[in-house]
Amino acid sequence: MTSAIAMTRLPEAFDFLIQEVERESRYAVAAVEALGRIGRVRVRARIERAVEATGSERLRNVFKHFAFQEHSHGRSRNGIRADFSTAICT
């Protein structure tokens, strides 16, 4: 669900997902993942601020894992396929 919302690339979609992070809702991790895959610099800065404001180590780890992905192939800059379970388990 969160990936589909992020893929619309509508400002309202980004606002909604960032609010989910700020509230630390049960969708917060998925929202960070979805927004991280989009690859927009402005969105990245907003999500980083929201994650840091929560103080959640779990969200911080997910953000670090997904924030640098190339949005076209789902791969990080070092070529390793991103994996959601790895992000939340580290």
C-alpha positions in Angstrom: 0.0 0.0 0.0 2.7 2.5 1.0 4.7 1.8 -2.1 1.7 2.5 -4.4 1.0 5.8 -2.5 4.7 6.9 -2.9 4.7 5.9 -6.6 2.0 8.5 -7.3 4.7 11.1 -6.6 2.0 13.5 -5.5 2.9 16.0 -2.8 -0.1 14.9 -0.8 1.1 11.3 -0.9 4.5 12.3 0.4 2.9 14.4 3.1 0.7 11.5 4.2 3.6 9.0 4.3 5.8 11.4 6.2 3.0 11.9 8.7 2.8 8.2 9.2 6.5 8.3 10.1 6.1 11.3 12.4 3.3 9.5 14.3 5.3 6.3 14.4 2.2 4.4 13.1 2.3 0.8 12.3 3.0 1.8 8.7 6.0 4.0 9.6 8.7 1.4 8.5 6.9 0.7 5.2 6.5 4.4 4.6 10.3 5.0 5.1 11.0 2.1 2.8 8.6 3.4 0.1 9.9 7.0 0.3 13.5 5.8 0.3 12.9 4.0 -3.0 11.6 7.1 -4.7 15.0 8.8 -4.7 14.0 12.4 -4.6 16.4 14.7 -2.7 13.7 16.9 -1.2 11.7 14.0 0.0 14.8 12.3 1.4 15.6 15.4 3.5 12.0 15.5 4.9 11.9 11.8 5.7 15.3 12.1 7.4 14.1 14.9 9.6 10.9 12.9 10.5 12.9 9.8 11.3 15.4 11.7 13.5 12.5 13.5 15.3 11.1 10.1 16.3 14.3 9.0 17.9 13.5 5.4 16.7 16.6 3.3 16.1 14.5 0.9 14.0 13.3 3.7 11.7 16.8 5.1 11.5 18.1 1.7 10.3 15.4 1.4 7.7 16.1 4.9 6.5 19.9 4.3 6.2 19.2 1.1 4.3 16.7 2.5 1.8 17.7 6.2 1.5 20.4 5.7 -1.1 18.8 3.4 -3.5 18.6 4.1 -7.2 14.8 4.2 -7.8 14.9 2.7 -11.2 16.4 -0.7 -10.3 15.9 -1.1 -6.5 19.6 -1.5 -6.0 21.9 0.4 -3.7 24.9 2.3 -5.1 27.2 -0.7 -4.4 24.9 -2.9 -6.5 23.5 -5.0 -3.7 19.7 -5.7 -3.9 17.9 -3.9 -1.0 16.0 -6.2 1.3 13.4 -5.0 3.8 14.0 -7.8 6.3 17.7 -7.0 6.4 17.0 -3.3 7.2 14.9 -4.0 10.2 17.0 -6.9 11.6 20.3 -5.0 11.7 
